[in-house]
Amino acid sequence: MRKPDDASAVGASLAVSSSGKVGVRMTPLLDPTALDAAAEMARAVTYRAPGN
């Protein structure tokens, strides 16, 4: 299903999922600009895996 924006997609998902009879799973697709912005944010995150 193609929706014009993320809010519309989430709204449709909530409406369908609220029945409890259908499970909806969506994967957002990022354009290269959004991916670059996310990569910049990831550089600022400090993460240490459990046990390390």
C-alpha positions in Angstrom: 0.0 0.0 0.0 1.4 3.4 -0.9 0.5 6.3 1.3 1.4 10.0 0.7 3.3 10.4 4.0 4.3 8.6 7.2 1.4 10.0 9.3 -1.2 8.7 6.8 0.5 5.3 6.7 0.5 5.1 10.5 -3.1 6.2 10.6 -4.2 3.5 8.2 -2.2 0.9 10.2 -3.8 2.0 13.5 -7.3 1.8 12.0 -6.7 -1.7 10.5 -4.8 -3.0 13.6 -7.4 -1.7 16.1 -9.8 -4.5 15.2 -7.3 -7.1 16.6 -8.0 -9.3 13.6 -5.2 -8.1 11.4 -1.6 -7.4 12.1 0.2 -4.8 10.1 3.9 -4.4 9.8 5.5 -1.6 7.8 9.1 -0.8 6.8 9.8 2.8 6.0 12.0 3.4 3.1 14.6 6.2 3.4 15.9 8.4 0.6 19.6 9.0 0.4 19.4 12.4 2.1 17.5 10.9 5.1 19.9 8.1 5.3 22.9 10.5 5.4 21.2 12.5 8.2 20.6 9.3 10.2 24.2 8.3 9.7 25.3 11.7 11.1 23.1 11.2 14.2 24.5 7.6 14.6 28.0 9.0 14.9 27.0 10.9 18.1 25.6 7.7 19.8 27.8 5.9 22.2 26.9 2.2 22.4 28.6 -0.6 24.2 27.2 -4.1 23.7 26.3 -6.2 26.8 29.3 -8.1 28.0 31.9 -5.7 26.5 
